[in-house]
Each structure stands twice: as C-alpha cells, then as structure tokens.
Amino acid sequence: MLPWGDSGETRRQRGRSRQPEPLGRLLARYLQEAGLENVEAARRLADAWRRAVPERFCLHTRLVRLQAGVLEVGVRSSAVLYELEGFYRGEILRRLREAGAADVADIKFKVEGSLGEDGNT
C-alpha cells in the first residue's frame, strides 16, 4: 500500500487535480482567515482620526471599532468624553468625512479606565 492511499496516484498528480486559483483570491482568503483584511482600512481611519481630532485629544483617545457606521472611541476620562461629545463631535465627523472616512456616520465615545498615559491600553 502506498503511504498516501491505495489509488496508485502520486502526490504530484493528486495535488494538481484542482485548477490553479488566482493569487489575489488566495491572498484575500489568507488575510481574511488571519483577521488582517481590514488592517489597511484601520490604518487609513487612524490617520483620518489624527487629522480630524484636535491635537490635544490624540493622546487621550483610542479608536476601538467601526461597526455599522458607528465609530467607537475610547477616552481617558469623563471630562474628555464630555468635551469631545459636547463641543467637537460634529466638527470631528465633518473632518473625518473630508479626510476620506466617509463610512463613519456617527461617533460613540466611552470612558476606558485602562487607557494609559501614552494613549494605548
């Protein structure tokens, strides 16, 4: 008996039984399976955020997720949350759209106690 079955086919013959798949499709499937398909989109959104938010808030905020058009943003304190929500929300949304983040329809701020001094968790 052959180590790969008793059909008598070689490994090379068996491996070539399928049609070749386009590289782009293989890469897209790999990135999706690895959870990396949205890395570039996340990078673009983070860049847009840095351009849209007043500079003094950059270290006090962290993008959490974008789901169904709602951008969830973690903030260091309730004071930062109230200032962003009350005074800057509309302006940030407008600037995000101008910076190319047209898929952001709304922003939800939430206090994250774990947000460190450098703006990272």
N, C-alpha and C positions, 0 to 999 in steps of 0.2 A: 504494500500500500504506500502511496506517495504521502509525504508529510502534509500536504495541503489538500488532501482528499483523494478519492479514487477515480475521479473523472478522467484522468490522464492528461488534463490540460496543464500547461506550465504556468508559473506565476506571471510571466510576461503576457501570455495570451489572456489569462483571466483579468489582469489589470487593464488591458486595452479593450475590454469588451464595451466600455462606455464611450460615448462621444466626448471629445475634449470640451471643457467648459471655459468660456471666456474669462480672462484674468480679472477683469473688472468685477464680474459677478462673484468670482471666488474671493476677491479681496473684500467686497462689500459684505459677503456672508461671514467671513472671518472677523471683520470689525464688529459686526452685529453680535456675533457669538461671544466676542471678547468684551462687549459692552463699550466699545470705543467709537461707534458710528457717529456719535454726536460730539466728539472731542473738539473738532474744528468749529462747530456751531457754538459750543460753550465758550471757546476762546474768543470768538467774534463778539458774543454777548458780553463777556467780561470786559473786553476793550471798549465796547459801546457804553457800558456802565461807568467805567472810569472817565469817559469823556462827558457823560451826562450828569453825574452827581457832583455837587460842589466838593472841591478838593478836600476840605477839612473833614468830610464824612467818609472818605475812602477807607481809612484805617478802622472805622467804626462799623463797617458793613461787610456782609459776605453774601454772595449770591448762593441761594440754596437750591432752587429748581425753577424750571419754567414748565408749567403744566396747564394745558387748555388755555393758553394765552395769558395766564396769571404768573407774573414773576414773583417768587417768594424770596424775600431778602431778610437775612438775619441781621439784627442790630445789637450793639453792645449794651444799650440801656434804654429805659423807657423815655428818658429825656431826648435821646437821639431819635427814637421812634416818633415821638410827638412832633418834634421839629420837622423831620422829613415828611411825615404824613400831613401835618397841618400847613406847612409853608412851601414845600418843594415838590410834592408828589406830581402835580400837573406839569410843572416845568421839566422834571426828570422824564416823565412819559414822552413829552414833546421832543426832548433832546435824544432820547433813545430811538425814537422813530426816525429822526433826522440822521442819526448815526448808523442807520441800517437795521435796527431791531424792530422791524415792522410787525413781527409776530407777538410782540408784547402789547396786550390790550389793557392790562391793569397791573398794579403792584400791591403786594401784601407784605407789610413789614411785621416782623415778630422779634421779640427780645430773645436773645440767646445768651444765657449766662456764661456759656463756655467760650464765647468769642474772646480770644486772647488780645494782648496788648498790640500785637502786630497785625490784627485783623483776621487771623487764621484761628482755626479751632485746635 
